């Protein structure tokens, strides 16, 4: 790619958000995690992102259009210098999103997060309505009580807080009970995530510990058509665009497009590597360089993978995703997942492919000449 083309790429595709995967380790052992970090204990600390690299990347990102950061992990609250990073976010007036398991969140930490940005948004993972279920998913006894306490601290601090539930066979019957828990804690919303077939989640799919596609499609309809009417909270069932009612995407109180803005984000891993997102932890092909030796501008402008996506999406999508009328919004749903499964960024998303094979893909969302088999 020539210099002029690189300049045009940045102008057309500004870097809006950086995902920082702050820690190599996590204090839980979640059986479905798509990053699969090592288990960290107080007497076994693991590497975490250098604060100097964090500052450097943020400063460089602001020149490329950076508006906000997402802090995740591993577990971001494990980072020994998290307070310093929150101060940087505040001084640069960046938007802040954080994803945490909640177990380490105290009232003091919640206030620091609140004060670091104009309207911070925090997601807390709670995978069941009782300790037995949640702790089974998270692999550590006591995780439920700690997560509930942490989510409560965030809500009490006035932070927009979302409960994220990873849906699988073990806990699907507790989805409504989890909504009631979120109401009790004073949270803003609940997001239901079907377990993705990546890393540990892939093992769960192979072991048939996840839900079949027919059940996932049914649950998506139930959340949108019934459960949403039983609560004042905003509910999101995370599934591709083709399966979402238009009113849930664009109507009053809807969840918007709610997909990864793959053309406007970049990941930074705990070791300082640049990656498409956290997928670089398990797929080395999607690591583009290192913050300690490569300028962010050079990576953002010159990465062959990023430029392939800019030049090809959504037209290069294959299979059912290429034939879907929603592809310009959906962009393949998750190209990182697609690459993990097939080695191709352009491959169809697993959810859509399985739905098509099972005669469950909405015919109204396909090009007229096609249709759903079965």
C-alpha positions as CSV (number, residue, x, y, z in Angstrom):
1,X,0.0,0.0,0.0
2,X,1.5,3.3,-1.0
3,X,1.8,6.4,1.1
4,X,-1.2,8.2,-0.4
5,X,-3.4,5.1,-0.1
6,X,-2.3,4.8,3.6
7,X,-3.3,8.4,4.3
8,X,-6.7,7.8,2.7
9,X,-7.2,4.6,4.7
10,X,-6.8,6.6,8.0
11,X,-9.0,9.4,6.8
12,X,-11.8,6.9,5.8
13,X,-11.2,4.6,8.7
14,X,-10.2,6.6,11.9
15,X,-9.2,4.6,14.9
16,X,-12.1,5.2,17.2
17,X,-11.5,2.7,20.0
18,X,-8.6,0.6,21.4
19,X,-9.3,-2.6,23.3
20,X,-6.6,-3.0,26.0
21,X,-6.2,-6.6,27.3
22,X,-4.5,-5.5,30.4
23,X,-3.5,-8.8,32.0
24,X,-2.1,-12.2,31.0
25,X,-3.8,-13.7,34.0
26,X,-7.2,-14.0,35.6
27,X,-8.3,-14.8,39.1
28,X,-11.0,-17.1,37.8
29,X,-11.0,-20.3,35.6
30,X,-13.9,-19.7,33.3
31,X,-14.7,-22.8,31.3
32,X,-15.9,-20.9,28.3
33,X,-13.3,-18.1,27.9
34,X,-12.4,-17.2,24.4
35,X,-9.0,-15.8,25.4
36,X,-8.1,-18.6,27.9
37,X,-5.8,-16.7,30.3
38,X,-3.7,-18.4,32.9
39,X,-5.0,-18.6,36.4
40,X,-3.4,-15.9,38.6
41,X,-3.2,-16.1,42.4
42,X,-1.7,-13.6,44.9
43,X,1.4,-15.7,45.2
44,X,1.6,-16.2,41.4
45,X,1.4,-12.9,39.6
46,X,1.5,-12.9,35.8
47,X,2.6,-10.3,33.3
48,X,0.5,-7.3,32.6
49,X,0.6,-4.3,30.2
50,X,3.3,-1.8,30.9
51,X,1.7,1.6,31.9
52,X,4.3,3.4,29.8
53,X,3.1,1.5,26.7
54,X,-0.5,2.2,27.6
55,X,0.2,6.0,27.8
56,X,2.2,5.9,24.5
57,X,-0.5,4.0,22.6
58,X,-3.2,6.4,23.8
59,X,-1.2,9.4,22.8
60,X,-0.5,8.0,19.4
61,X,-4.1,6.9,19.0
62,X,-5.4,10.4,19.6
63,X,-3.7,11.5,16.5
64,X,-5.6,8.9,14.5
65,X,-9.1,9.8,15.8
66,X,-9.2,7.9,19.1
67,X,-12.3,8.6,21.1
68,X,-12.4,5.8,23.8
69,X,-10.8,2.8,25.2
70,X,-12.0,-0.6,26.5
71,X,-10.2,-2.1,29.4
72,X,-10.5,-5.9,29.7
73,X,-8.3,-8.9,30.4
74,X,-7.7,-11.5,31.6
75,X,-9.1,-9.4,34.5
76,X,-8.4,-5.7,34.3
77,X,-8.9,-5.1,38.1
78,X,-5.9,-7.4,38.6
79,X,-3.6,-4.8,37.0
80,X,-1.3,-3.3,39.7
81,X,-1.3,0.1,37.9
82,X,-4.9,0.3,36.9
83,X,-5.3,3.6,38.8
84,X,-2.6,5.2,36.8
85,X,-4.3,4.1,33.6
86,X,-7.6,5.5,34.7
87,X,-5.9,8.8,35.4
88,X,-4.6,8.8,31.8
89,X,-8.1,8.1,30.5
90,X,-9.5,11.0,32.5
91,X,-6.8,13.5,31.6
92,X,-7.3,12.7,27.9
93,X,-11.1,12.9,28.2
94,X,-11.6,9.5,26.6
95,X,-14.8,7.4,26.7
96,X,-14.3,4.4,28.9
97,X,-15.7,0.9,28.6
98,X,-14.6,-1.9,31.0
99,X,-15.3,-5.6,31.1
100,X,-14.7,-7.3,34.4
101,X,-15.7,-10.4,36.4
102,X,-16.5,-8.0,39.2
103,X,-15.0,-10.1,42.0
104,X,-12.3,-7.5,42.9
105,X,-14.5,-4.4,42.7
106,X,-14.7,-2.4,45.9
107,X,-16.6,0.9,46.5
108,X,-13.3,2.8,46.3
109,X,-12.5,1.2,42.9
110,X,-16.0,1.9,41.6
111,X,-15.6,5.6,42.5
112,X,-12.3,5.7,40.7
113,X,-13.8,4.2,37.6
114,X,-16.7,6.6,37.8
115,X,-14.4,9.6,38.0
116,X,-12.2,8.5,35.1
117,X,-14.6,9.4,32.3
118,X,-17.7,11.4,31.5
119,X,-20.1,8.4,31.3
120,X,-18.2,5.2,31.9
121,X,-19.8,1.9,31.0
122,X,-18.9,-1.3,32.8
123,X,-20.0,-4.9,32.0
124,X,-19.9,-7.5,34.8
125,X,-20.0,-11.2,34.1
126,X,-22.6,-13.1,36.1
127,X,-23.5,-16.5,34.7
128,X,-26.2,-17.7,37.0
129,X,-28.7,-16.7,39.6
130,X,-27.1,-18.7,42.4
131,X,-23.6,-19.6,43.6
132,X,-23.8,-23.2,42.5
133,X,-24.4,-22.3,38.8
134,X,-22.1,-19.3,38.5
135,X,-19.2,-20.8,40.4
136,X,-19.4,-23.9,38.2
137,X,-19.1,-21.7,35.1
138,X,-16.3,-19.6,36.6
139,X,-14.3,-22.4,38.2
140,X,-13.7,-20.7,41.6
141,X,-15.8,-21.1,44.7
142,X,-17.1,-17.8,46.1
143,X,-17.1,-16.1,42.7
144,X,-20.8,-15.5,42.7
145,X,-21.0,-13.6,45.9
146,X,-17.9,-11.5,45.0
147,X,-19.3,-10.7,41.5
148,X,-22.7,-9.6,42.9
149,X,-21.0,-7.4,45.5
150,X,-18.8,-5.8,42.8
151,X,-21.7,-5.2,40.4
152,X,-23.6,-3.6,43.3
153,X,-20.7,-1.3,44.1
154,X,-20.6,-0.1,40.5
155,X,-24.3,0.6,40.4
156,X,-24.2,2.4,43.7
157,X,-21.5,4.6,42.4
158,X,-23.8,5.7,39.6
159,X,-22.0,3.9,36.8
160,X,-24.0,2.5,33.9
161,X,-23.5,-1.2,34.6
162,X,-24.5,-4.1,32.4
163,X,-24.7,-7.8,33.5
164,X,-23.4,-10.2,30.9
165,X,-24.5,-13.8,31.0
166,X,-22.8,-16.4,28.9
167,X,-25.6,-18.8,27.9
168,X,-25.0,-22.5,27.8
169,X,-26.9,-25.7,28.7
170,X,-26.1,-25.5,32.4
171,X,-27.6,-22.1,33.0
172,X,-30.1,-21.3,30.2
173,X,-33.1,-21.9,32.4
174,X,-31.9,-19.2,34.8
175,X,-32.0,-16.3,32.2
176,X,-35.2,-14.7,33.7
177,X,-33.9,-15.1,37.2
178,X,-30.6,-13.4,36.2
179,X,-32.7,-10.4,34.9
180,X,-34.4,-10.2,38.3
181,X,-31.0,-10.2,40.0
182,X,-29.9,-7.3,37.8
183,X,-33.0,-5.4,38.7
184,X,-32.3,-6.0,42.4
185,X,-28.8,-4.7,42.0
186,X,-29.9,-1.6,40.2
187,X,-28.1,-2.3,36.9
188,X,-28.9,-0.7,33.6
189,X,-29.1,-3.7,31.2
190,X,-28.5,-7.4,30.7
191,X,-26.8,-9.0,27.7
192,X,-27.0,-12.7,26.9
193,X,-24.0,-14.1,25.0
194,X,-24.2,-17.6,23.5
195,X,-20.8,-19.2,24.1
196,X,-18.6,-18.8,21.1
197,X,-16.6,-21.8,19.7
198,X,-13.3,-20.2,20.4
199,X,-10.5,-21.6,22.7
200,X,-12.2,-23.0,25.8
201,X,-15.6,-22.3,24.3
202,X,-14.6,-24.5,21.4
203,X,-14.1,-27.4,23.8
204,X,-17.5,-26.7,25.3
205,X,-19.1,-26.9,21.8
206,X,-17.4,-30.2,21.1
207,X,-18.5,-31.6,24.4
208,X,-22.1,-30.5,23.7
209,X,-22.2,-28.3,26.8
210,X,-23.5,-25.4,24.7
211,X,-27.0,-25.1,23.2
212,X,-28.0,-26.3,19.7
213,X,-28.7,-23.6,17.1
214,X,-32.5,-24.3,17.2
215,X,-32.6,-23.5,20.9
216,X,-30.4,-20.4,20.5
217,X,-32.7,-19.0,17.8
218,X,-35.7,-19.8,20.0
219,X,-34.2,-18.0,23.0
220,X,-33.4,-15.0,21.0
221,X,-37.0,-14.6,20.0
222,X,-38.2,-15.2,23.6
223,X,-35.9,-12.5,24.9
224,X,-37.0,-10.0,22.3
225,X,-40.7,-10.9,22.2
226,X,-41.5,-11.9,25.8
227,X,-38.8,-11.3,28.4
228,X,-38.2,-7.7,27.3
229,X,-41.8,-6.9,28.1
230,X,-41.4,-8.1,31.7
231,X,-38.7,-5.7,32.8
232,X,-37.7,-2.1,32.5
233,X,-34.1,-3.1,31.9
234,X,-32.7,-3.1,28.4
235,X,-32.1,-6.7,27.3
236,X,-29.8,-7.8,24.4
237,X,-29.5,-11.3,23.1
238,X,-26.3,-11.3,21.2
239,X,-26.9,-12.8,17.8
240,X,-26.3,-11.8,14.2
241,X,-28.3,-9.0,12.6
242,X,-30.4,-11.3,10.5
243,X,-32.1,-12.7,13.6
244,X,-32.9,-9.4,15.2
245,X,-36.2,-7.6,14.8
246,X,-35.8,-4.3,13.1
247,X,-37.6,-2.6,16.0
248,X,-35.0,-3.9,18.4
249,X,-32.2,-2.5,16.3
250,X,-33.6,0.9,15.3
251,X,-36.7,1.5,17.4
252,X,-37.0,3.6,20.5
253,X,-35.2,1.8,23.3
254,X,-33.5,-0.6,20.9
255,X,-30.0,-1.8,21.1
256,X,-28.8,-0.3,17.8
257,X,-26.6,-2.4,15.6
258,X,-24.7,-3.6,18.6
259,X,-21.9,-5.3,16.7
260,X,-18.1,-5.0,16.8
261,X,-17.0,-2.0,14.7
262,X,-14.2,-4.0,13.2
263,X,-13.0,-1.2,10.9
264,X,-12.6,1.3,13.7
265,X,-10.9,-0.7,16.5
266,X,-7.5,-2.3,17.4
267,X,-6.4,-4.5,20.2
268,X,-3.4,-4.2,22.4
269,X,-2.5,-7.4,24.3
270,X,-0.9,-7.6,27.8
271,X,2.5,-8.1,26.3
272,X,2.2,-5.0,24.2
273,X,1.4,-6.7,20.9
274,X,-1.0,-5.1,18.5
275,X,-3.8,-7.4,17.4
276,X,-7.1,-7.4,15.6
277,X,-8.7,-7.8,19.1
278,X,-8.0,-10.3,21.9
279,X,-8.0,-13.1,19.3
280,X,-4.2,-12.5,19.0
281,X,-3.8,-14.5,22.3
282,X,-4.9,-17.6,20.5
283,X,-4.3,-16.8,16.8
284,X,-0.7,-15.4,16.2
285,X,-1.6,-14.7,12.5
286,X,-3.8,-11.8,13.8
287,X,-0.9,-10.1,15.7
288,X,0.5,-7.1,13.7
289,X,3.5,-5.8,15.7
290,X,4.5,-4.5,19.1
291,X,3.8,-1.2,20.8
292,X,7.4,-1.1,22.1
293,X,9.0,-1.1,18.6
294,X,6.2,-0.3,16.0
295,X,4.5,3.1,15.6
296,X,0.7,2.8,16.0
297,X,0.3,4.9,12.9
298,X,2.3,2.4,10.8
299,X,0.3,-0.5,12.1
300,X,-3.0,1.1,11.6
301,X,-2.2,2.3,8.1
302,X,0.0,-0.6,6.9
303,X,-1.3,-3.8,8.3
304,X,-2.2,-6.2,5.4
305,X,-5.0,-7.7,7.5
306,X,-6.6,-4.4,8.4
307,X,-6.3,-3.2,4.8
308,X,-7.8,-6.4,3.5
309,X,-10.8,-5.9,5.7
310,X,-11.2,-2.2,4.7
311,X,-11.0,-3.1,1.0
312,X,-13.2,-6.2,1.1
313,X,-16.0,-5.9,3.7
314,X,-18.7,-6.7,3.3
315,X,-18.5,-7.8,-0.3
316,X,-15.9,-10.5,0.2
317,X,-18.0,-12.4,2.8
318,X,-18.7,-16.0,1.8
319,X,-21.6,-18.4,2.1
320,X,-24.8,-17.3,3.9
321,X,-23.1,-14.2,5.2
322,X,-22.3,-13.1,1.6
323,X,-26.0,-13.6,0.6
324,X,-27.5,-11.9,3.7
325,X,-29.2,-8.6,3.2
326,X,-27.9,-7.4,6.5
327,X,-24.2,-7.9,5.7
328,X,-23.4,-4.2,5.4
329,X,-24.4,-3.7,9.0
330,X,-23.3,-7.1,10.4
331,X,-19.9,-7.3,8.6
332,X,-19.7,-11.0,9.2
333,X,-20.6,-10.7,12.8
334,X,-17.1,-11.6,14.1
335,X,-14.3,-11.9,11.6
336,X,-11.9,-13.0,14.4
337,X,-14.2,-15.9,15.2
338,X,-14.5,-16.7,11.5
339,X,-10.7,-16.8,11.1
340,X,-10.2,-18.9,14.3
341,X,-12.6,-21.5,12.9
342,X,-11.5,-21.6,9.3
343,X,-8.3,-19.6,8.7
344,X,-10.3,-17.2,6.5
345,X,-11.6,-13.7,7.5
346,X,-14.2,-14.1,4.8
347,X,-15.8,-17.3,6.1
348,X,-19.4,-17.4,7.2
349,X,-20.2,-16.9,10.9
350,X,-20.9,-20.2,12.7
351,X,-24.3,-19.2,14.0
352,X,-25.6,-18.2,10.6
353,X,-24.1,-21.2,8.9
354,X,-25.7,-23.6,11.3
355,X,-29.0,-21.8,11.1
356,X,-28.9,-22.0,7.3
357,X,-28.1,-25.8,7.4
358,X,-31.0,-26.3,9.9
359,X,-33.6,-24.3,7.9
360,X,-33.7,-21.6,10.6
361,X,-32.2,-18.6,8.8
362,X,-34.8,-15.9,8.2
363,X,-35.8,-16.1,4.5
364,X,-36.7,-12.4,4.5
365,X,-33.0,-11.5,5.2
366,X,-31.7,-13.4,2.2
367,X,-31.4,-12.3,-1.4
368,X,-34.7,-13.1,-3.1
369,X,-33.2,-15.7,-5.5
370,X,-32.0,-17.8,-2.5
371,X,-34.2,-19.0,0.3
372,X,-33.9,-21.3,3.3
373,X,-33.5,-25.1,2.6
374,X,-35.6,-27.6,4.2
